[in-house]
Amino acid sequence: MGARHIMGWVLAAGLWALAAQGAQAQSVDRCAQLKSASISGLSVTSAEAVSGQPSWSAPRQPSYNGTVSAPFCRVQGMIEGRIGIEVWLPPAARWNHRLLGAGVGGDAGVFNYTDMARGVQAGYAAASTDSGHKVSNLHWMLDPVAVEDYSQVAEHRMTEAAKSLVSVFYGQAVSHSYFLGCSGGGRQALKEAQVYPDDYDGVVAGAGGPDMPTLSARHMWESLFQKSHPAGAMSDADWAKVSAAAIEACDDADGVHDGVVENPAACRFDLSRLKCSTSSAGGCLSDDQLAVVRAIYSPLHDENGRTMDRGLFPGVRTRPGPPSPLLRAMFADGAYHDINWDQHSFRVGADLALANRLMPHLTTNNPDLKRFRAHGGKIILYQGWMDPSVIAQQSLDYYSAVQRANGGSKRTRQFARLFMVPGMFHCRGGAGPDSFGGSGDPQPVGDPDRDILSAAVRWVEEGHPPARLIAAKFEKGEAVRTRPLCPYPQTARFDGRGDPNKASSFTCVAAR
């Protein structure tokens, strides 16, 4: 090889390196200039270039932490002096021309660095908000403005600000916008589609709890009911017995015995099978315990006997661990404006009505998505069947209501689909495969057959709706089981021949 060719390659490599350095320097300069960006209602408090090499970890929070190994411009700001936002902008050469809004669950107060990190790593401009208050503010629901920000304002204003920052930084608008969230983040996703239908082209809403106040009333009642019936006290191990017995009774319905019930709505399990007898050797429940379990599994009623929900599916258990801080806050701070409110005075009907009257926008059960559909919007809902926090029936009821309000099942499937996840708890966890790119999933964004966000992108931009998704169960970093998630009301059924730990051995069929 001639010296002239070698010198040419060396020169070309040097020019490429200089060009890359120039582009990087330009990106750093553009990032710093965002500190003085003039955007209505937004005050940029910081704009710094992050190299991402070898990796960068976001400031530690109680939840939603994230690490990035790619460069980006980190913008921090405040909207109207009260709504905190962060927007992460990859260099122009890495930007995929999309915006990802990342929702936050529970009582919020933090940023979703987890999904922002996944997004910016994949080339998205990513944004998140603290929903208008800080996690350290324990009594933020005393402030009606903070409640309204949390209910429906913060994510919309964040989206407006993020799109403006994108336009300033890249010199062009986003081509498509997507929102991803679970739990409270799923509720935010639903609210975006219902109230601000032009904000996002694709929405992925996990365990959104469309009637959040009624869920809170149920959980409050469950806690008080168990305390008032000490003879029937249930330990965590006792609830595990109930769940295991129901799963064992209905496990084989999908053609394979694997510790996962594919469709708990079709499960029929008699709790009396757990009753202790004189010959019982353990693993049973007393009459008082069975009475407590039956009461909690039954539909919730108010003091006048009015039915508030449809109860729990077999195998679902109560929420383990301490109650969500949002539970007491909703009634003590939000409804009664009294941090010393006595929860033992709780009345299901009256207190729920008060919460709904004072905080009407906490619910996200409006099924009319015609405006969202009209601009080409696509929404994917997902819900764990075994979720103890957001009972699955709420997501099923909401999807049925969407079908009725939007022209029936066939027309609804053109823009909205629901995926029920067998064996999954709240957003993640449980016996079934639970990794499919949902909010908080550490797996990379990319494969639309295995990543629900990418499935939404393909649906919006290429017109291909998700016919199924492949979920995986990871142990020690390895996928030990895969299973198809089928669009409701279809369920997965084992073919009886292949490996039961592989998705290829299952097909999506009509629910029995």
BAKE-620206 format. One record per residue (C-alpha): residue in one letter; y negated, z, x negated. Coordinates in steps of 0.5 Angstrom, whole numbers. Each point is the difference from the previous one (the first is absolute). Layout:
BEGIN
+--------+-------+-------+-------+
: residu : north :    up :  east :
+--------+-------+-------+-------+
:      A :     Y :     Z :     X :
...
+--------+-------+-------+-------+
This chain:
BEGIN
+--------+-------+-------+-------+
: residu : north :    up :  east :
+--------+-------+-------+-------+
:      M :     0 :     0 :     0 :
:      G :    -7 :    -2 :    -3 :
:      A :    -5 :     5 :    -2 :
:      R :    -5 :    -4 :     5 :
:      H :     4 :     2 :     6 :
:      I :     1 :     7 :    -2 :
:      M :    -7 :     1 :    -1 :
:      G :    -1 :    -4 :     7 :
:      W :     4 :     6 :     3 :
:      V :    -3 :     5 :    -4 :
:      L :    -7 :    -2 :     2 :
:      A :     2 :    -1 :     8 :
:      A :     3 :     7 :     0 :
:      G :    -6 :     3 :    -3 :
:      L :    -5 :    -4 :     5 :
:      W :     5 :     3 :     6 :
:      A :    -1 :     7 :    -3 :
:      L :    -7 :    -1 :     0 :
:      A :     0 :    -3 :     7 :
:      A :     4 :     6 :     2 :
:      Q :    -5 :     5 :    -3 :
:      G :    -6 :    -4 :     3 :
:      A :     3 :     1 :     7 :
:      Q :     2 :     7 :    -1 :
:      A :    -7 :     2 :    -3 :
:      Q :    -3 :    -4 :     6 :
:      S :     5 :     4 :     5 :
:      V :    -3 :     6 :    -3 :
:      D :    -7 :    -2 :     1 :
:      R :     1 :    -2 :     7 :
:      C :     3 :     7 :     1 :
:      A :    -5 :     4 :    -3 :
:      Q :    -5 :    -4 :     4 :
:      L :     3 :     2 :     7 :
:      K :    -3 :     7 :    -1 :
:      S :    -7 :    -3 :     2 :
:      A :     3 :    -5 :     6 :
:      S :    -4 :     0 :     6 :
:      I :     5 :     1 :     6 :
:      S :    -2 :     3 :     6 :
:      G :     2 :     7 :     1 :
:      L :     3 :     0 :    -6 :
:      S :    -2 :     4 :    -6 :
:      V :     4 :    -1 :    -7 :
:      T :     1 :     6 :    -4 :
:      S :     4 :    -3 :    -5 :
:      A :     3 :    -7 :    -3 :
:      E :     4 :     0 :    -6 :
:      A :     5 :    -5 :    -3 :
:      V :     7 :     3 :    -1 :
:      S :     4 :    -3 :    -5 :
:      G :     7 :     2 :     3 :
:      Q :     3 :     0 :    -7 :
:      P :     5 :     2 :    -1 :
:      S :    -1 :     4 :     7 :
:      W :    -5 :     3 :     3 :
:      S :     1 :     6 :     5 :
:      A :    -5 :     1 :     6 :
:      P :    -3 :     7 :     1 :
:      R :     6 :     5 :     2 :
:      Q :     0 :     2 :     8 :
:      P :     4 :     4 :     4 :
:      S :     3 :    -7 :     2 :
:      Y :     0 :    -7 :     0 :
:      N :    -1 :     0 :    -8 :
:      G :     1 :    -7 :    -4 :
:      T :     1 :    -3 :    -7 :
:      V :    -3 :    -7 :    -2 :
:      S :     2 :    -4 :    -6 :
:      A :    -5 :    -6 :     2 :
:      P :    -7 :    -1 :    -1 :
:      F :    -5 :     1 :     5 :
:      C :    -7 :     2 :     2 :
:      R :     0 :     7 :     4 :
:      V :    -6 :     1 :     5 :
:      Q :    -1 :     7 :     3 :
:      G :    -5 :     1 :     5 :
:      M :    -3 :     3 :     6 :
:      I :    -1 :    -3 :     7 :
:      E :    -6 :     3 :     4 :
:      G :     1 :     6 :    -5 :
:      R :     6 :     3 :     3 :
:      I :     6 :    -5 :     0 :
:      G :     3 :    -1 :    -7 :
:      I :     3 :    -6 :    -2 :
:      E :     3 :    -3 :    -6 :
:      V :     1 :    -8 :    -1 :
:      W :     4 :    -3 :    -6 :
:      L :    -1 :    -7 :    -2 :
:      P :     4 :    -4 :    -5 :
:      P :    -3 :    -5 :    -5 :
:      A :    -1 :    -6 :     3 :
:      A :     5 :    -4 :    -3 :
:      R :     5 :     5 :     3 :
:      W :    -3 :     1 :     7 :
:      N :     5 :    -3 :     5 :
:      H :    -6 :    -1 :     5 :
:      R :     2 :     5 :     5 :
:      L :    -2 :     7 :     2 :
:      L :     5 :     6 :     1 :
:      G :    -3 :     6 :     4 :
:      A :     4 :     6 :    -2 :
:      G :     1 :     5 :     6 :
:      V :     1 :     8 :    -1 :
:      G :     4 :     4 :     4 :
:      G :     0 :     8 :     2 :
:      D :    -7 :     3 :     1 :
:      A :    -2 :    -5 :    -6 :
:      G :    -6 :     2 :    -4 :
:      V :     3 :    -4 :    -6 :
:      F :     1 :    -7 :    -2 :
:      N :     6 :    -4 :     0 :
:      Y :     1 :    -1 :    -8 :
:      T :     7 :    -2 :     1 :
:      D :    -1 :    -6 :     4 :
:      M :    -6 :    -2 :    -3 :
:      A :     4 :     0 :    -7 :
:      R :     5 :    -4 :     3 :
:      G :    -5 :    -5 :     3 :
:      V :    -4 :    -1 :    -6 :
:      Q :     6 :    -1 :    -5 :
:      A :     2 :    -6 :     5 :
:      G :    -7 :    -3 :     0 :
:      Y :    -3 :     3 :     6 :
:      A :    -7 :     3 :     0 :
:      A :     1 :     7 :     3 :
:      A :    -4 :     5 :     4 :
:      S :     2 :     7 :     3 :
:      T :    -5 :     5 :     3 :
:      D :     1 :     8 :     1 :
:      S :    -2 :    -1 :     7 :
:      G :    -6 :     3 :     0 :
:      H :     2 :     7 :    -3 :
:      K :     3 :     4 :    -6 :
:      V :     6 :     3 :     0 :
:      S :    -3 :     6 :    -2 :
:      N :    -4 :     1 :     7 :
:      L :     5 :     4 :     4 :
:      H :    -4 :     0 :     6 :
:      W :    -3 :    -7 :     0 :
:      M :     2 :    -1 :     7 :
:      L :    -5 :     5 :     3 :
:      D :    -5 :    -6 :    -2 :
:      P :     0 :    -6 :     6 :
:      V :    -2 :    -5 :    -5 :
:      A :     5 :     1 :    -5 :
:      V :     5 :     0 :     6 :
:      E :    -2 :    -7 :     2 :
:      D :     0 :    -2 :    -7 :
:      Y :     7 :     2 :    -1 :
:      S :     2 :    -3 :     7 :
:      Q :    -3 :    -7 :    -1 :
:      V :    -6 :    -1 :    -4 :
:      A :     1 :     1 :    -7 :
:      E :     6 :    -5 :    -1 :
:      H :    -5 :    -6 :     3 :
:      R :    -6 :     2 :    -4 :
:      M :     4 :     0 :    -6 :
:      T :     3 :    -7 :     1 :
:      E :    -7 :    -2 :     1 :
:      A :    -3 :     3 :    -6 :
:      A :     7 :    -3 :    -4 :
:      K :    -1 :    -7 :     2 :
:      S :    -8 :     0 :    -2 :
:      L :     2 :     3 :    -7 :
:      V :     6 :    -5 :     0 :
:      S :    -6 :    -6 :     1 :
:      V :    -5 :     3 :    -5 :
:      F :     6 :     1 :    -5 :
:      Y :     3 :    -7 :     0 :
:      G :    -5 :    -4 :     3 :
:      Q :     4 :    -2 :     6 :
:      A :     3 :     4 :     6 :
:      V :     7 :     2 :     1 :
:      S :     5 :    -5 :     3 :
:      H :     4 :     4 :     4 :
:      S :     0 :     8 :     1 :
:      Y :     6 :     5 :     1 :
:      F :     1 :     7 :     2 :
:      L :     6 :     4 :    -2 :
:      G :     1 :     8 :     2 :
:      C :     5 :     5 :     3 :
:      S :    -1 :     6 :     4 :
:      G :    -7 :     1 :     1 :
:      G :    -1 :    -6 :    -4 :
:      G :     4 :    -4 :     5 :
:      R :    -4 :     3 :     5 :
:      Q :    -6 :    -3 :    -3 :
:      A :     4 :    -7 :    -1 :
:      L :     0 :     0 :     8 :
:      K :    -7 :     2 :     1 :
:      E :    -2 :    -5 :    -4 :
:      A :     4 :    -5 :     4 :
:      Q :    -2 :     3 :     6 :
:      V :    -8 :     1 :    -1 :
:      Y :    -2 :    -4 :    -6 :
:      P :     5 :    -6 :     1 :
:      D :    -4 :    -5 :    -5 :
:      D :     0 :     5 :    -6 :
:      Y :     7 :    -2 :    -2 :
:      D :     5 :    -6 :     1 :
:      G :     6 :     4 :    -1 :
:      V :     2 :     7 :     1 :
:      V :     6 :     4 :    -1 :
:      A :     0 :     7 :     3 :
:      G :     6 :     5 :    -1 :
:      A :     1 :     6 :     5 :
:      G :    -7 :    -1 :     3 :
:      G :     1 :     5 :     5 :
:      P :    -4 :    -3 :     5 :
:      D :    -1 :     6 :     4 :
:      M :    -1 :     5 :    -5 :
:      P :    -3 :     5 :     4 :
:      T :     6 :     1 :     4 :
:      L :     5 :     0 :    -6 :
:      S :    -5 :     6 :    -2 :
:      A :     1 :     3 :     6 :
:      R :     8 :    -1 :     0 :
:      H :     0 :     3 :    -8 :
:      M :    -5 :     6 :     2 :
:      W :     5 :     2 :     6 :
:      E :     6 :    -1 :    -4 :
:      S :    -2 :     5 :    -5 :
:      L :    -3 :     5 :     5 :
:      F :     7 :    -1 :     5 :
:      Q :     4 :     2 :    -6 :
:      K :    -4 :     6 :    -2 :
:      S :     1 :     2 :     7 :
:      H :     7 :     0 :     0 :
:      P :     2 :     4 :    -6 :
:      A :     7 :     0 :     2 :
:      G :     1 :    -7 :     0 :
:      A :    -3 :    -1 :    -7 :
:      M :     2 :    -6 :    -4 :
:      S :     0 :     0 :    -7 :
:      D :    -1 :    -7 :    -4 :
:      A :     8 :     0 :    -1 :
:      D :     1 :     1 :     8 :
:      W :    -4 :    -6 :     1 :
:      A :     3 :    -4 :    -5 :
:      K :     7 :     2 :     4 :
:      V :    -3 :    -3 :     6 :
:      S :    -2 :    -6 :    -3 :
:      A :     6 :    -1 :    -4 :
:      A :     4 :     1 :     6 :
:      A :    -3 :    -6 :     4 :
:      I :     0 :    -5 :    -6 :
:      E :     7 :     1 :    -1 :
:      A :     1 :    -1 :     8 :
:      C :    -3 :    -6 :     0 :
:      D :     0 :    -3 :    -7 :
:      D :     6 :    -5 :     1 :
:      A :    -4 :    -4 :     5 :
:      D :    -3 :    -5 :    -5 :
:      G :     7 :    -2 :    -2 :
:      V :     0 :     5 :    -7 :
:      H :     0 :     7 :    -1 :
:      D :    -5 :     2 :    -5 :
:      G :    -4 :     6 :     3 :
:      V :    -6 :    -5 :     3 :
:      V :     0 :    -1 :     7 :
:      E :    -3 :    -7 :     1 :
:      N :    -3 :     1 :     7 :
:      P :     0 :     7 :     3 :
:      A :    -3 :    -2 :     6 :
:      A :     7 :    -2 :     2 :
:      C :     3 :     6 :    -3 :
:      R :     3 :     5 :     5 :
:      F :     2 :     7 :    -3 :
:      D :     1 :     7 :     4 :
:      L :    -3 :     6 :    -3 :
:      S :     5 :     4 :     3 :
:      R :     5 :    -2 :    -5 :
:      L :    -4 :     4 :    -5 :
:      K :     1 :     7 :     4 :
:      C :     4 :     5 :    -3 :
:      S :     6 :     3 :     2 :
:      T :     4 :     6 :    -1 :
:      S :     5 :    -4 :    -5 :
:      S :    -6 :    -4 :    -3 :
:      A :     0 :     1 :    -8 :
:      G :    -8 :    -2 :    -1 :
:      G :    -4 :    -6 :     1 :
:      C :    -1 :     1 :     7 :
:      L :    -6 :     3 :     4 :
:      S :    -1 :     6 :     5 :
:      D :    -2 :    -1 :     7 :
:      D :    -7 :     2 :    -2 :
:      Q :    -1 :    -5 :    -5 :
:      L :     3 :    -5 :     4 :
:      A :    -5 :     1 :     5 :
:      V :    -6 :     0 :    -5 :
:      V :     3 :    -7 :    -2 :
:      R :     1 :    -3 :     7 :
:      A :    -7 :     2 :     2 :
:      I :    -3 :    -3 :    -7 :
:      Y :     4 :    -6 :     1 :
:      S :    -2 :    -1 :     8 :
:      P :    -6 :    -3 :     2 :
:      L :    -7 :     4 :    -1 :
:      H :    -3 :     2 :     7 :
:      D :    -7 :     4 :     1 :
:      E :     0 :     6 :     4 :
:      N :     0 :    -4 :     6 :
:      G :     6 :    -3 :    -1 :
:      R :    -3 :    -7 :    -2 :
:      T :     4 :    -4 :    -5 :
:      M :    -4 :    -1 :    -6 :
:      D :     5 :    -4 :    -5 :
:      R :     8 :    -2 :     1 :
:      G :     3 :     5 :    -5 :
:      L :     3 :    -1 :    -7 :
:      F :     6 :    -5 :    -2 :
:      P :     7 :     3 :    -2 :
:      G :     0 :     1 :    -7 :
:      V :    -8 :     2 :    -1 :
:      R :    -1 :     7 :    -2 :
:      T :    -7 :     4 :     0 :
:      R :    -5 :    -1 :    -6 :
:      P :     2 :     4 :    -6 :
:      G :    -5 :     4 :    -4 :
:      P :    -6 :     2 :     2 :
:      P :    -4 :    -3 :     6 :
:      S :    -5 :    -5 :    -1 :
:      P :    -7 :     3 :    -1 :
:      L :    -3 :    -5 :     5 :
:      L :     4 :     3 :     5 :
:      R :    -3 :     6 :     1 :
:      A :    -7 :    -3 :    -2 :
:      M :     0 :    -5 :     6 :
:      F :     0 :     6 :     5 :
:      A :    -3 :     6 :    -4 :
:      D :    -6 :    -4 :    -3 :
:      G :     0 :    -7 :     4 :
:      A :     1 :     2 :     7 :
:      Y :    -2 :     8 :     0 :
:      H :    -5 :     0 :    -6 :
:      D :     3 :     6 :    -2 :
:      I :     3 :     1 :    -6 :
:      N :     3 :     7 :     2 :
:      W :     3 :    -3 :     6 :
:      D :     7 :     3 :     2 :
:      Q :     5 :    -5 :     0 :
:      H :     4 :     5 :     5 :
:      S :    -4 :    -2 :     5 :
:      F :     1 :    -7 :     0 :
:      R :     2 :    -4 :     6 :
:      V :     3 :    -7 :     0 :
:      G :    -4 :    -3 :     6 :
:      A :    -7 :     3 :    -1 :
:      D :    -1 :     0 :    -7 :
:      L :     3 :    -7 :    -1 :
:      A :    -5 :    -2 :     5 :
:      L :    -6 :     3 :    -3 :
:      A :     2 :    -3 :    -7 :
:      N :     0 :    -7 :     3 :
:      R :    -6 :     1 :     4 :
:      L :    -4 :     3 :    -6 :
:      M :     4 :    -5 :    -5 :
:      P :     1 :    -6 :     4 :
:      H :     1 :    -5 :    -6 :
:      L :     6 :     4 :    -3 :
:      T :     5 :    -4 :     4 :
:      T :     2 :    -7 :    -2 :
:      N :     4 :    -2 :     6 :
:      N :    -4 :    -6 :     3 :
:      P :     5 :    -6 :     0 :
:      D :    -5 :    -5 :     1 :
:      L :     0 :    -4 :    -6 :
:      K :    -3 :    -7 :     3 :
:      R :    -6 :     0 :    -5 :
:      F :     4 :     2 :    -6 :
:      R :     5 :    -6 :     2 :
:      A :    -6 :    -5 :     2 :
:      H :    -2 :     0 :    -8 :
:      G :     7 :    -1 :    -2 :
:      G :     1 :     7 :    -2 :
:      K :     7 :     2 :    -1 :
:      I :     3 :     8 :     0 :
:      I :     7 :     3 :    -2 :
:      L :     1 :     7 :     2 :
:      Y :     6 :     4 :    -3 :
:      Q :     3 :     6 :     2 :
:      G :     5 :     5 :    -3 :
:      W :     5 :     2 :     6 :
:      M :     1 :     7 :    -3 :
:      D :    -7 :     1 :    -1 :
:      P :    -1 :     8 :     2 :
:      S :    -8 :    -1 :     0 :
:      V :    -1 :    -6 :     4 :
:      I :     5 :    -1 :     5 :
:      A :     3 :    -7 :     0 :
:      Q :    -1 :     0 :     8 :
:      Q :    -7 :    -1 :    -1 :
:      S :     0 :    -6 :    -4 :
:      L :     5 :    -3 :     4 :
:      D :    -4 :     1 :     6 :
:      Y :    -6 :    -3 :    -3 :
:      Y :     3 :    -6 :    -2 :
:      S :     3 :    -1 :     7 :
:      A :    -7 :     1 :     3 :
:      V :    -3 :    -5 :    -5 :
:      Q :     6 :    -5 :     3 :
:      R :    -3 :     1 :     7 :
:      A :    -7 :     0 :    -2 :
:      N :     1 :    -7 :    -4 :
:      G :     4 :    -4 :     4 :
:      G :     7 :     2 :    -1 :
:      S :     5 :     1 :    -5 :
:      K :     0 :    -8 :    -3 :
:      R :    -8 :     0 :     0 :
:      T :     0 :     7 :    -3 :
:      R :     5 :    -2 :    -6 :
:      Q :    -5 :    -6 :    -2 :
:      F :    -5 :     5 :    -3 :
:      A :     3 :     7 :     1 :
:      R :     7 :     3 :    -3 :
:      L :     3 :     7 :     0 :
:      F :     6 :     2 :    -5 :
:      M :     3 :     6 :     1 :
:      V :     3 :     3 :    -6 :
:      P :     7 :     4 :     1 :
:      G :     1 :     7 :    -4 :
:      M :    -7 :     0 :    -2 :
:      F :    -5 :     6 :     1 :
:      H :    -7 :     0 :     0 :
:      C :    -2 :    -6 :    -4 :
:      R :     5 :     1 :    -6 :
:      G :     6 :     4 :    -1 :
:      G :     6 :     1 :     4 :
:      A :     8 :    -3 :     0 :
:      G :    -2 :    -7 :     1 :
:      P :    -3 :    -5 :    -5 :
:      D :    -8 :     1 :     0 :
:      S :    -3 :    -4 :    -5 :
:      F :    -3 :    -7 :     3 :
:      G :    -7 :     0 :    -3 :
:      G :    -3 :     5 :     6 :
:      S :    -6 :     5 :    -2 :
:      G :     2 :     4 :    -6 :
:      D :     6 :    -4 :    -2 :
:      P :     0 :     0 :    -8 :
:      Q :     3 :    -7 :     0 :
:      P :    -4 :    -6 :    -2 :
:      V :    -3 :    -4 :     5 :
:      G :     2 :    -7 :     0 :
:      D :     7 :    -3 :     3 :
:      P :    -2 :    -1 :     8 :
:      D :     8 :     1 :     2 :
:      R :     0 :     7 :    -3 :
:      D :    -8 :     2 :     0 :
:      I :    -3 :     1 :     7 :
:      L :    -7 :    -1 :    -3 :
:      S :     2 :    -7 :    -3 :
:      A :     4 :    -1 :     7 :
:      A :    -7 :     1 :     3 :
:      V :    -3 :    -5 :    -5 :
:      R :     5 :    -6 :     1 :
:      W :    -1 :     1 :     8 :
:      V :    -7 :     0 :     0 :
:      E :    -1 :    -6 :    -6 :
:      E :     6 :    -4 :     1 :
:      G :     2 :     1 :     7 :
:      H :     7 :     3 :    -1 :
:      P :     1 :     7 :     4 :
:      P :     5 :     5 :    -3 :
:      A :     7 :    -2 :     3 :
:      R :     2 :     6 :    -4 :
:      L :    -1 :     5 :    -6 :
:      I :     4 :     2 :    -5 :
:      A :     0 :     8 :    -1 :
:      A :     3 :     3 :    -6 :
:      K :     2 :     8 :    -2 :
:      F :    -2 :     1 :    -7 :
:      E :     3 :     6 :    -4 :
:      K :    -2 :     1 :    -7 :
:      G :    -4 :    -6 :     0 :
:      E :     6 :    -5 :     2 :
:      A :     1 :    -3 :     7 :
:      V :     7 :     3 :     2 :
:      R :     0 :    -3 :     7 :
:      T :    -4 :    -5 :     4 :
:      R :     0 :    -1 :     8 :
:      P :    -4 :    -5 :     4 :
:      L :    -6 :     2 :     4 :
:      C :     0 :    -4 :     7 :
:      P :    -5 :    -1 :     4 :
:      Y :     0 :     4 :     6 :
:      P :     4 :     0 :     5 :
:      Q :     5 :    -3 :    -5 :
:      T :     5 :     4 :    -4 :
:      A :     4 :    -1 :    -6 :
:      R :     7 :     0 :     1 :
:      F :     6 :     0 :    -6 :
:      D :     4 :    -6 :     0 :
:      G :     6 :     4 :    -2 :
:      R :     2 :    -4 :    -6 :
:      G :    -5 :     1 :    -5 :
:      D :    -3 :     5 :    -5 :
:      P :    -3 :     5 :     5 :
:      N :    -5 :     2 :    -5 :
:      K :    -3 :    -7 :     0 :
:      A :    -5 :    -3 :     5 :
:      S :     4 :    -7 :     0 :
:      S :     6 :     4 :     3 :
:      F :    -5 :     1 :     7 :
:      T :    -3 :    -5 :     5 :
:      C :    -6 :     2 :     5 :
:      V :     3 :     0 :     7 :
:      A :    -2 :     1 :     7 :
:      A :     0 :     8 :     1 :
:      R :     6 :     3 :     4 :
+--------+-------+-------+-------+
